Amino acid sequence: MFKVGSLIKLKEQCLGNPHGTVGYVYETYIDYNYQNQKGISIIFPNGNYDGFSYNDQHIFIDPEFNQETDFKYEFKNVMKLSYDFNRGFFNKVLNIESNLYK
């Protein structure tokens, strides 16, 4: 359903983000707990990130909003993800005017 480079929208408050917040899918993975369905990892404009299992996606993510972008990110680890966020790498795709951590 969602793939790396997709923008998603929260339908529930999550990770300090109100419902309606748009996040960026930076990774997909096999969710072995849900019959090998696809799990996704998302980073949000506030810098928080997490993985969303197949079940979590149905709870937190608006299925009507799935905007693909040309913005690609090669996920290596969460330390690099945080570093890249803090240096403003995701500012354009997440519509962040400035990053407090620059």
N, C-alpha and C positions, 0 to 999 in steps of 0.2 A: 504494500500500500504506500508507505513512505520510503524514500530512499535518501542517501547522502545528497545534500544540496537542497532538500525540500524545506520550505517554511511551513510550520504548523501553528495552530492557534489553540490556546488553552480554553477549555469550556468550564474548568474549575480552577480555583485558586491553587497555586502550587509553587513551592520553593521561594516564597516571598514575592510571587508574581500574581497579580489579580487575573481573574478570568478575562479572556480576550487578548492576553499577551501573546505576541508572536515569538516563536523560537526557531532555531536552526538545527536541523538534523545533521550531526557530524559523524555519526557511525550507525551501522546496522549490525545486528548479531542474531544468531539462532537462539531462540528462547526454548530450551529443552523442557521447561516446566509446562509449556502449552503446546504440546505435539509439534515441536520444531517450527512454530510460527516465528515470524520476524520480530525481534525487539529493536528498539531504536534508542539512541542517545541524543539528547537535546541540550543545547546551551541557550540561555535566555539573556536578554539585555542587561539584567542585573549581575551577570557573571555566574550565576548558579547554573549547575548542570546536573544531569542524572540520566540513568537508563530507564526506559519505560517498557515493561514487559507487554506482551500481547494484551493481557488483561488490563494493565494500567492505561494503555492507549485508549481503550473503550471508556474508561472512567474520566480521564483528564483531557483528551485531545478531541477537538471538534472535527468530526469526520468529513464535514462539508468544506473544510479549508485545507487544501494541500497545494501550495504554490511552489512549483519547481523553479529553481534558479540555475544560472550558469556558474554560480560561486561554488567552488569545490574546496574541500578541506581534507587533508590527509591526516587522520587521527593517528597519533603515535602513543601518547599516554596523557594522563590528566595533568601532569606537571607542565607539559608543553602546551596543552590546551589552555590552561590558566595563564601561562606566559603570553601566548598569542592573543588571548582576550585582553589582557592588561596592556599590551602594546597597541591595541586598536585594530587588530586584524579583522574582527567581526563587525566593526562599527557600521560599515556601509550596508551589509546584508541585514543587520538587525536594526537599522535606522537609528543608530546612536550618534547624537551630535558630538558629544565629547565623552571621554572615558576618565573617570575620577582617578584611576590608577596609573595614568601615563606619567 
